[in-house]
Amino acid sequence: MVIFHIDVNNAYLSWEAVYRLAELKEPLDLRKIPAVIGGDEKNRHGIVLAKSMPAKAFGIKTAETLVEARKKCPNLQVIPPRHHIYKTFSKELIAYLRHLTPIVEQYSIDEAFMDMTGCPLLAGHSPIEAANLIRTQISRRFGYTVNIGVSSNKLLAKMASDFEKPDKVHSLFPSEIEKKMWSLPVGNLFFVGRASVKKLLNLGVRTIGELARYDRSILKAHMGKHGLLIHDYANGIDHSQVLDQPPESKGYGNSTTLPRDVTDTAAARKILLELCESVGSRLRADNFMAQVISVTIKDHEFHHCSHQCTMPAASSVTSELYHYACSLFDEAWDGSPVRLLGVSATKLTKERSRQLNLLDGNFYIRQGQLEQAVDDIRKKYGKDAIFRASALEKQKK
């Protein structure tokens, strides 16, 4: 089996640069100056989304705040993102990759896996030669560069694409794991986040190689099933397939970073209602109901907590989702100023039957019909064709 992982170098900034050069006829290439694509600071999304190599030379990192980035480079050029343009670039790239092999899994807007097993391109070329041909062709055709990782499974291909950048091809076959991967810090391993790094360091595990040789029973005792998973990954074990069709959704969620900290329950509930309305309409559009609902809260100091419950019956009705979301919020919120709120619905079913209780009467049926009618109106005339009174009050402020 031969798997490629394609990763666009500094995707948002690269795509922005290509768009400005080709469509806006601007003479300046953003990739050659200290520049970043940055989120909306007014709405507190002010973080670095992508950076140029000159910006990286100043120590600027993806996901750090723009305030921190400007301290490192006072002359930094910050460009707001144009997501609709980046989606177009992404679609063009995926279409090109599917021209080469039908089995392409889009992993994110700027990443994809390709199952190259049996691909005609490999008939006359080694995997490394074929990857270099694709890398060169993408640069010539689209004007930006990619890294390509080559291996026999998805995990190792992704790890390989993260080696030296930009515009490189790297292999990481099982025979190369000890030489190329085991000396890396354990935090470089896919699926090992900050919390896991902390636990592993406490166990004396500093490198991927040390994790690969660690006692699995001890890892399981301290980290549960996740410990066993990353132990497999450290040894290059991954049996997942490249999926040319996205798997059916396992849940629906929506979250929002608030323009100002929320400090009272009434204001938080208005936000929760909007989030539940979004999640509910998506459930109804795909003919799903959810059994479990959860609420996520992030406070002004970036402390994060979430709380979930199983509803008595699966539902896609906004008012029901909202009722349980409010209860969860009341149980989880400690009164700290809220920076972000999120609502998600999981444990999905398409079974429409429901055990009604005497207190409900036919409220659930009538409410469901009402909300479906609202969905139909919005679909035909636009989202603003009909809205709740609470949204009108918000607009007046």
Salt bridges, closest charged atoms under 4 A:
ASP7 OD2 - LYS165 NZ 3.22
GLU16 OE2 - ARG20 NE 2.76
GLU16 OE2 - ARG82 NE 2.90
GLU26 OE1 - ARG20 NH1 3.35
ASP29 OD1 - ARG31 NE 3.00
GLU41 OE2 - ARG70 NH1 3.18
GLU64 OE1 - LYS72 NZ 2.93
GLU105 OE1 - LYS154 NZ 2.81
GLU111 OE1 - HIS5 NE2 2.96
GLU111 OE1 - LYS158 NZ 2.65
ASP162 OD1 - LYS165 NZ 3.59
GLU164 OE2 - LYS168 NZ 3.95
ASP167 OD1 - ARG135 NH1 3.00
GLU176 OE2 - LYS180 NZ 3.09
ASP232 OD1 - ARG216 NH1 3.03
ASP261 OD1 - ARG44 NH2 2.84
GLU274 OE2 - LYS394 NZ 3.09
GLU277 OE2 - ARG378 NH1 3.80
GLU277 OE2 - ARG388 NE 2.68
ASP299 OD2 - HIS303 ND1 3.26
GLU301 OE2 - HIS300 NE2 3.93
GLU301 OE1 - HIS303 ND1 3.77
GLU320 OE2 - ARG354 NH2 2.58
ASP330 OD2 - ARG269 NH2 2.60
GLU331 OE1 - HIS307 NE2 2.77
ASP360 OD2 - ARG354 NH2 3.93
GLU371 OE1 - ARG284 NH1 3.00
ASP375 OD2 - ARG284 NE 2.58
GLU393 OE1 - LYS270 NZ 3.67
